[in-house]
Amino acid sequence: MNRKILFKATSIIVVLLAASYIGMAYAKPPTDALFYVPMEGFGGTMEMRQTGESNNWICYANTFGFLEGDIVGSMTAEAHWIWHFEEEWDPILDPFMLTPHGSNGGSVLTIDPDTVMGIPVTGTLTVKFVTRGDEFTGIWVIYGGTGDLKGIAGQGTWYMDPEYGLMGGQAFEGKIHFNP
């Protein structure tokens, strides 16, 4: 009889322990997110190099700024872009590169957020975004987090929008979720 009680008690304990791990094995459902980098307060350095005698230019930039929206905090970025111009580009006449025919490139942002989805956090996020085409649009993905943000994942689209900030900004729209 003691064996039956011991077997039942052990079975109940195993089921209860397994139940706690089952809850941990699944990620929380993704949450809609929108965060943006306003152009005011955005700065850094940029170097443009022409590739030979072509109408292609390579841009190397190191920037800094702050984020608002569902992620609030500061960020730094390292960017590499290739700009394609149909005609010879004059950086003095077109310093904001308003006439490119297309571009390919990307940036890696290191974000030091104060809050994510309204929750105070410690740690950093690494976000990569890329673009291709004639417009300042593309995709982004979170591919790493530290501290409270270990296990975070997310992806979506980014675009330039005059609505975000006094001078417009880069908007990042998509889904964020925490993995177990």
Beta strands, then each sheet from edge to edge (+ up, - down):
strand 1: 31-38
strand 2: 43-50
strand 3: 56-69
strand 4: 71-84
strand 5: 102-116
strand 6: 119-120
strand 7: 125-133
strand 8: 137-145
strand 9: 152-161
strand 10: 169-178
sheet 1: 2+ 3- 1+ 10- 9+ 8- 7+ 5- 4+
sheet 2: 2+ 3- 1+ 10- 9+ 8- 7+ 5- 6+
end
